[in-house]
Amino acid sequence: AFARGDYPAFFGHAARILTAPRLYLECERLLQDRGGEGTIYKLLAELPARGFLSTNFDSILKRHFNDQGRAILEFLNTPDEISEVDFQENSAIVKIHGAFSAPEYLVLTEEQYRSVIHGPQFLHLRKFLSGQKASRRMLFIGYSVSDRDFQLLLEETAEQLRRKVPMYAIVPDANLYDQDEKLRKYNLRLVTYTTSKR
């Protein structure tokens, strides 16, 4: 699963072998903030945006905002925290995959991804994301065209409405077919770049 890039399947398998709590502890240890400065994080912290939806489990983006003297709140994907998010009132980062401190709302394994898509436990998150997509100008960064989260967000958008306000995504290695399809189906404009893998 890991070799073919199916990370949710890989982490599901690892959770069955190691147990979920042990896997979460190991992931948390490996993903801890080492305090370095990241060029992309610094650029994101300079954007004149008020809302950020992150799939990262760490708080490195928040630290970069604070390092630049910008106040920003950080929310997990729990019902209580999602209900407090107001991008009009405060700049905020919403960690849509949760954090290791709240394992019951973590999104890491294939089973957890299915729960986000279909389960009642994440209905609050689906409603929140739908509301944001309906009314906000959105820029997706850090996804590939085939990323599971990215596909989920786009499919939900297509089911609910044809956006009049275009969305944008900076993605690696998108071909002309990908660019045309995303624009036609989702009003999503792809800004692409070539990686060294190609």
C-alpha positions in Angstrom: 0.0 0.0 0.0 2.8 2.4 0.9 4.7 1.8 -2.4 1.6 2.7 -4.5 0.9 5.8 -2.4 -2.3 4.4 -0.7 -1.4 5.9 2.7 -4.8 5.4 4.4 -4.6 1.7 3.6 -1.0 1.6 4.8 -1.9 3.3 8.1 -4.9 1.1 8.6 -2.7 -2.0 8.2 -0.2 -0.5 10.6 -2.9 0.2 13.2 -4.0 -3.4 13.1 -0.5 -4.7 13.6 0.8 -2.1 16.2 -2.6 -1.1 17.7 -4.0 2.3 16.9 -2.7 4.1 20.1 0.9 2.9 19.5 0.7 4.0 15.8 -0.6 7.4 16.8 2.2 7.8 19.4 4.8 6.9 16.8 3.3 9.2 14.1 3.1 12.1 16.6 6.8 11.5 17.6 7.9 11.5 13.9 5.8 14.5 13.0 6.7 16.8 15.9 7.7 20.3 15.1 11.5 20.6 15.0 11.3 24.4 15.0 12.8 25.0 11.5 11.7 27.7 9.1 9.8 26.4 6.1 9.7 28.6 3.0 6.2 27.4 2.0 4.9 27.9 5.5 6.3 31.4 5.6 4.7 32.3 2.2 1.3 30.9 3.4 1.6 33.0 6.6 2.0 36.1 4.4 -1.2 35.4 2.3 -4.0 37.9 3.0 -6.4 35.1 3.8 -8.4 34.6 7.0 -9.2 30.9 6.8 -6.9 27.9 6.2 -8.1 24.3 6.0 -5.1 22.0 6.8 -4.7 18.3 6.6 -1.5 18.5 8.7 -1.5 17.0 12.2 1.1 19.5 13.5 0.9 23.2 14.3 3.8 24.3 12.2 1.7 26.7 10.1 0.4 28.4 13.3 3.9 28.8 14.6 4.9 30.5 11.3 2.0 32.9 11.7 3.0 33.7 15.2 6.7 34.2 14.2 5.5 36.9 11.8 3.5 38.6 14.5 0.1 37.5 13.1 -2.5 36.3 15.5 -4.3 33.2 14.3 -6.5 30.6 16.1 -6.3 26.9 15.5 -9.3 24.5 15.6 -9.5 20.7 15.5 -12.2 18.9 13.6 -14.3 18.1 16.7 -18.0 19.2 16.8 -17.3 21.7 19.6 -14.4 23.3 17.9 -15.9 23.4 14.4 -18.9 25.2 15.8 -16.7 28.0 17.0 -15.0 28.7 13.7 -15.8 32.1 12.2 -13.4 33.3 9.5 -15.1 36.7 9.4 -14.3 37.3 13.1 -10.9 35.8 13.4 -8.1 34.3 11.2 -8.0 30.6 11.8 -6.5 27.3 10.8 -8.9 24.3 10.9 -7.2 21.0 11.1 -9.7 18.9 9.1 -7.8 15.6 9.8 -7.7 16.4 13.5 -4.7 15.9 15.9 -3.2 13.1 17.9 -4.5 14.8 21.0 -8.1 13.9 20.0 -7.8 10.4 18.5 -11.5 9.8 18.2 -11.6 12.5 15.5 -8.3 11.6 13.8 -8.4 10.9 10.0 -5.5 8.7 9.1 -6.7 5.2 8.1 -8.9 4.0 5.3 -11.7 3.3 7.8 -11.4 6.9 9.2 -11.6 8.3 5.7 -14.8 6.3 5.0 -16.2 7.7 8.3 -15.5 11.3 7.1 -17.3 10.6 3.9 -20.3 8.7 5.2 -20.3 8.4 9.0 -22.5 10.3 11.4 -19.5 11.1 13.6 -18.2 13.6 10.9 -21.5 15.1 9.8 -20.6 18.4 11.5 -17.3 18.5 9.5 -19.1 17.8 6.2 -21.6 20.6 6.8 -18.8 23.0 7.7 -16.8 22.2 4.6 -19.9 22.5 2.4 -20.7 25.9 3.8 -17.1 27.1 3.2 -17.1 25.8 -0.4 -20.4 27.4 -1.2 -19.3 30.9 -0.3 -15.6 31.3 -0.1 -12.9 31.9 -2.7 -10.6 28.8 -2.2 -7.0 28.0 -3.0 -5.9 24.4 -2.6 -2.2 23.9 -1.9 -0.3 20.7 -1.1 -2.5 18.3 -3.1 -2.0 16.3 -6.1 -4.7 15.8 -8.7 -5.3 12.3 -7.5 -5.2 13.0 -3.8 -8.1 11.4 -1.9 -9.0 14.5 0.1 -8.9 16.7 -2.9 -11.2 14.3 -4.9 -13.6 14.2 -1.9 -13.8 18.0 -1.7 -14.3 18.3 -5.5 -17.0 15.6 -5.7 -19.0 17.2 -2.8 -18.8 20.5 -4.6 -20.0 19.0 -7.8 -23.0 17.4 -6.1 -24.1 20.5 -4.3 -23.6 23.4 -6.6 -21.9 24.7 -9.7 -19.7 27.4 -8.2 -19.8 30.8 -9.8 -16.7 31.9 -8.0 -13.7 29.9 -9.3 -11.5 27.8 -7.1 -7.8 27.5 -7.6 -5.3 24.8 -6.9 -1.5 24.7 -7.2 -0.7 21.1 -8.1 2.2 19.2 -9.5 2.3 17.6 -12.9 -1.3 18.3 -14.1 -1.7 17.5 -17.8 -4.0 19.4 -20.1 -6.7 16.8 -19.7 -6.7 17.3 -15.9 -6.8 21.0 -16.3 -9.7 20.9 -18.7 -11.7 18.4 -16.7 -11.3 20.2 -13.4 -12.3 23.5 -15.0 -15.3 22.0 -16.8 -16.6 19.9 -13.9 -15.8 22.0 -10.8 -14.8 25.6 -12.0 -11.4 24.8 -10.6 -8.4 26.4 -12.3 -5.2 24.4 -11.9 -1.9 26.1 -11.7 0.6 23.4 -12.4 4.3 22.9 -12.1 6.6 20.0 -13.0 8.3 17.9 -10.3 11.6 16.2 -10.7 9.8 12.8 -10.7 8.8 13.2 -14.3 
